[in-house]
Amino acid sequence: MRIIFVSHNIFGINCLDEIIHRKGNVIAIFTVDDSSSMKISDYTSFERIAEENNILLYKIKKLSESDLLQIRNLKPDIIFVIGWSQLIPNELLNVPDKGCIGMHPTLLPRGRGRAPINWALIKGMEKTGLTMFYLSEGADTGDIIGQEEIQIALEDDAASLYEKVIVSGRHLISEFLPKLENEKAPRIKQDGKLATVWPKRNPDDGLIDWNKSPMEIYNWIRGLTHPYPGAFTFLRNKKVFILSSKYINKKVCAEPGTIIKISEDGLVVSAWEKGLLLTKIQPENKEIMSAMEFAEVYNIKVGDRFQNRFRILLEGQE
């Protein structure tokens, strides 16, 4: 079976590695060119894996008409498209006899759309999953091949949940690659009545609202941390990224966003009636540091207050 693999991220390269490990005949890899890589938070290069396994590597901006022609000329039996932000052109879907295969980090039909790892954490879900499915004209609407549930621990963040998704991706490749080769893979239609769609997120959507409960803010922070751009706030009119925190189930009495304690453990900040311990912080365009180090370097004091951008604008008008 002649396989073409389309991807540009860490999840994709792990799935490709599993296909190669399972003796899949990968004839070509299509990935983004160097000019596009900086826009992808979890980008990884495919040059080394292509060179080590003697696989043709094509770097592209997006799947254009010339790329479609090249893919047709390669005569693939199947195309895996994993971790690719662009919707696949309809012309490509019918090129391989065995179809185009995708992966989506939810239990479809729930959670179609964008940023599934982020939203699962932001919403405080206790489980999510990974779905292998046939690509179709709609976004994440194709027939399901297989799924694996993924449990979400309270301590999980975007990085650890991403790793769980990678493990599930390898499991699904291992289980269903032979069935795809032998044309014995399941093809289960999605129930549109059960479908939900999760919205796209942009880096500017990460602003922390300190008026929310500590648990909501905790989920917000862990859902947006690396490898994604991160949750952020403002201190002294400077943008600051909060990369990790701990929930404190203890009542506090201070205006939301106020730093009420500084210790080696981090900064305790008030939210809606309770506090949150910030443990890792990154000032914009600076290195990541512990919250205690941040307080020392920037002379942070008890009583200083993290602000939302709209509050800064309002105060500037007063």
Beta strands, then each sheet from edge to edge (+ up, - down):
strand 1: 2-6
strand 2: 25-32
strand 3: 56-60
strand 4: 78-81
strand 5: 100-104
strand 6: 112-113
strand 7: 127-134
strand 8: 144-151
strand 9: 197-198
strand 10: 231-235
strand 11: 238-251
strand 12: 259-263
strand 13: 266-270
strand 14: 274-283
strand 15: 289-290
sheet 1: 3+ 2+ 1+ 4+ 5+ 7- 8+
sheet 2: 6+ 9+
sheet 3: 10+ 11- 14+ 13- 12+
sheet 4: 10+ 11- 14+ 15-
end
